[in-house]
Amino acid sequence: MEESIMEFTINSTISVETTPTGVAVLSLNRPEQWNAVNDDMLRNMESIQNQIILEGSIRAVLIKANGSHFSVGMDLNAIKTFGSRFSLNRIAWLQAVYGRWQEMPVPVVAAVQGYCIGSGIEMILGCDIRIAAENARFRLPEVSLGLSPDMGGTTRLTKLVGIGQAKRLIMGCQEIKAQEALNLGLVEEVVKEEELEARALELTEKMAAYPPLAMGWAKKGINMAQENSTAAALLFEQAQSSSCFSSEDLKEAVAAFMEKRKPQFKGR
């Protein structure tokens, strides 16, 4: 990739690159452990999120994984040390880290290959768009381990695929392949394995090129529609419309179209 527009703290469990178009590419980086999620990875993810919010120059995020598999879920060595005290003190924080991607005003895309299990699924459920390679496999095995998904699995999966399918996948610990995940609505697109990263980056950079203010409002509006009544969502549309119509980006988009040039959006 070309020269970064901002610098991230580089660490061992998540590597980060940025493109000149404003895309932050996060790569889960424990390939020898099939990107099992440990405490260090979660803390690094939170730190990266903080940097993205404070910097303000990132227009979109792509989450992918180094190695053959996206993630096999929580590191079992870490799970062995958990107890009720951990649950009381930490689960809300874990939920917040995964859910934060959904709350950010920028689009967040996940590119999934190989196994995507347990916490790995809950990670991508917090993203906006999920693209899977044909070799992707999805499973939520928590019930078989004496647990229940607790980082958004029972909540976000149910909203994506419906109550019956969510029960089949969670209570039945059913493994599904990429095409079935697409049919159910767990992922939005399936591509050949060798095309995964290029396709995911293409889509992410396309969204990064659009006016940031409008992109943020659109994402919030869709989330609002998912969580609230139609009447409430329509009121939100009215409010955001006023903001967009008075924005500099709208004027720039119209001027660039008329002048047949590339627009320069500033997010205001």
N, C-alpha and C positions, 0 to 999 in steps of 0.2 A: 504493500500500500504506500501511497505518497505521504509527504510530510504531514504530521498531525496538526490539527488546529488547536489542540490543548493536550497537556500532558497529564497522564494518570499515574497514580502510584502503582508500580508494577510489583506483583507478588506471585508466589508460586502456585496458588490454587485457582486463580482467575487471571488470565492475561488480557490486556486491553490495547486495542489500536483504534485510532480515529482516522477518518478519511477527510479529504478537503471539503467534501459535501456536508460534513457535520454529523456523520454516522459514527457512533461508538460501537465497536465490535468487541463484545465480551466473549472469551473462550474459556469454558470450564477446563481446568488444566490439571486433572489427576488421572491421566489416561491409563496408567498402570493399575489403578484401583477402579477402573471403569467409571471415573468421575463420581464416585460415592461422595455424598455431601457430608462434610464435617464442619465443626465449629469455625475453623479458620476460613473456609470458603464462604460461610454465611456472613462472617464479620467483614470479609473483603467485599462481598456484594453490597453490604450496607454502606461501606466507605465509598465505593464507586458511585452508588446512588447519590450520596451526599455531594460528591464532586460534580456530578451531572447537574444537580439542581443549583448549586452555588455558581458554577461557571456560566451557564446560560447559553453557551454556543452550540450545544449538542441538539440536533434537530430530530434524531431518531436513534434507536438502539437495536442492535442485532445480538441475540444470545445464541451461541453455538457451543460446540464441545470438541476438544481435541481427542483424537483416538477413534476407536471403532464404535463407541457407545456414547449416547448423550449423558445418561446418568442412571445408575442402578439404585438410586435413592440414598437414604441416610446410611452413613457408615455404621456397620453393625458393631464395630468396636466402641463407637460413641454411644450407641443405644444401650449397651450393657451397663453403662454408668448412670443411666437416667433413672429417676424415681419420681415419686409424687411431688417432692420439693422442686425438682427440675420443671415439672409440668406447670406448677403454679407460677414459677418465676420466669419461665422462658418461652412457653408456647405462644403467648401474645406477641412477643418480640419476633419469633419465627414467622408467625402469620403476617406481621407488619412488613417484614423484609420481602416476602413473596408478593404480598398484595400491593406493595408500593409501586411496582411496575404499572399496575392498572390505574393508579391514581396520577401518575406523571402526565403532563400535558403533551408529551412527545409519543409517537407510535413506537411500540416495542414488538419486535418479531422474534420468534424462536425457530431455529432450524434444528431438526431432530433426526438423528440416525441411530440405528442399532437399538439397544435396550433403553427404554424410558420408563422407569419403574418407581413407584411410591412417591417419594419426595421430588423425584425428577418430573413426574406428571404434575404435581402441585406447583412446581416452579413455572412450567409453561402455561398452566391455567391462569396465572397472573399476567400473562402477556396478552397482547391484542390480537396477534395473528400467529398461527402455528403452521409451519411448513414441514412436512415429513418426507424422508427418503423412503423408497419402496421397501427397504429392509428394516424399517422401524417396527418395534414391538412395544406395546403398552400394557402395563399391569399395575394394579394397586393391591399389594399382598398384605396390607396391614392387619386385616382381620385374622388371617392365618397365623400371624405372629402374636395374637392376643391384644391387638391395638385397633384403633379406628383412625382413618385419615384425619389429621388435625391441623394441617397447614393450608386449608382451603379446599381439600379434596371433596368432602361431602357437600360443600356449599357450591363452589364454582362448577364442578363437574355436573351436578344436578341441573344447574341453569343452562349448561351447554347442551347436554344430551337428553335431558328429561329424567323424571323420577324412576321410571322402570328400568331404563338402561343403566342409570347410575347404581341402582341396587344390584343389577346383574354384575356389573364390573367390580363394585366394592364388596358386596356381601358374598359374591361368588368367586372373587379373586380371579376373574376371567382375563386371560391374556388375549389381546386382539392385535391384528396386523394393521399395517398402514391403511390399506384400502377400507377396512371396516371402520377404522377410526375416522376416515374421511366421510363415510356414509352416515356415521352417527353424529358428526359435527364436532368431534373432539379436535380434529385438525381441519384447516381450510384448504389445504393443497397437498398433493403427493407428487413427487418428482423422482427421477432416477437418482440413485445414490451419488453418482459423479456430478450431477447437476445441482445438488442441494445448496451448497454454499453460494454459488453464482446466482441462482434464482432468488435465494433469500436476500442477498446483498442488493440485487437489482431492485426488488420491491422496496426494501428499506430506504435505499438512496432515492428512489422515485418519490416516496412520501416525504423524505427530508427536504426535497426541492420545493415543496408546496409552502404557501404562507404559514408560518408557525402559529400565528394567532388563530387563524381559521382551523388549522389542524387540531389545536388544543381544544377549541370550542366543540368541534365535531366529536372528538373522543369523549369529552365530558357529556355531551348530549346523548350519545349512544349509551354510555354508562347510566345516565339518568333514566333513560327509557327502560333499561333492564331492571332498575331497582325501584321504580316508582310508577304511579298511574299515568295513563295517557294524558290526562289533564295537566298534571304536574310537569310532564316532559314537554308539552306544548308551550307552557308558560316559560320554561327554560329556553326554548327556541326563540321566543319573542325577545327575551332579555339579551341573549347572545347575538341576535341579529342586529340589534342597535349598536353593539360594540364593533361588529365586523364592518357595518356600513360606514362607520366613522373612522376606520383604520387607514393608516398610511399604506399598508400592504394592498388593500383593495384599489386604491388610486394607482399604485405602482403596477399592479397586475393589468389594469385597464390600459394604462399608458404604454406598457411594454407590448401588449397585444396590438395596439394601434400603430406603434412605431416599429413593429416586427423585430423586436430585440428580446434578449433574455432578461427576465425580471430580476431585480435585486431586492429580496424581501428582508425586512428588519425586525419582524415580530412585533410591530406596533401600529 
